[in-house]
C-alpha cells in the first residue's frame, strides 16, 4: 500500500486495515514456521504497511494538539 492511499482512508478504515494486516502477518508467520511460505519478503512488506498505517494514525492524533 502506498502512503498516499493510506492517507486517504478514514480513521475507522485505518484501524480495520491495521487489524487485518496484523492477522495477515500472524498467518504469514505461521506459514513461515511450517515452511509453506512461498515468498518470505511478504512478511517485510506487511510489517512496513503496518508501520505506515501507525505513522498516519499517530500524525492524526498529534495534529489537533498543535492547532
C-alpha positions in Angstrom: 0.0 0.0 0.0 1.3 3.5 -0.9 1.3 6.2 1.7 -1.0 8.3 -0.5 -3.6 5.6 -0.4 -3.3 5.2 3.4 -3.7 9.0 4.0 -7.0 8.9 2.0 -8.6 6.4 4.4 -10.7 7.4 7.3 -9.7 6.7 10.9 -12.1 3.7 11.2 -10.8 2.3 7.9 -7.2 2.7 9.1 -7.9 0.8 12.3 -9.7 -2.0 10.4 -6.9 -2.2 7.9 -4.3 -2.3 10.7 -6.2 -5.2 12.4 -6.5 -7.0 9.0 -2.8 -6.7 8.4 -1.9 -7.9 11.9 -4.0 -11.1 11.3 -2.3 -11.5 7.9 1.1 -11.1 9.5 0.2 -13.8 12.0 -0.8 -16.1 9.2 2.4 -15.4 7.3 4.5 -16.2 10.4 2.6 -19.4 10.9 3.3 -20.4 7.2 6.9 -19.5 7.7 7.3 -21.9 10.6 5.6 -24.7 8.7 7.8 -23.9 5.7 4.8 -23.3 3.4 5.5 -19.6 2.8 6.1 -19.1 -0.9 7.5 -15.5 -0.7 9.4 -14.6 2.5 9.5 -11.0 1.5 5.8 -10.7 2.2 6.4 -10.6 5.9 8.6 -7.5 5.5 6.1 -5.8 3.2 3.2 -6.4 5.6 5.3 -5.1 8.5 6.1 -1.9 6.6 2.4 -1.4 5.7 1.5 -1.7 9.4 4.2 0.8 10.2 2.9 3.2 7.6 -0.6 3.0 8.9 0.6 3.5 12.5 2.5 6.6 11.4 -0.6 8.1 9.8 -2.7 7.3 12.9 -0.1 9.0 15.1 0.2 12.0 12.9 -3.6 12.5 13.0 -3.6 12.2 16.8 -0.9 14.8 17.2 -2.3 17.3 14.6 -5.1 18.8 16.7 -2.7 19.4 19.6 -0.6 21.7 17.5 -3.6 23.8 16.3 
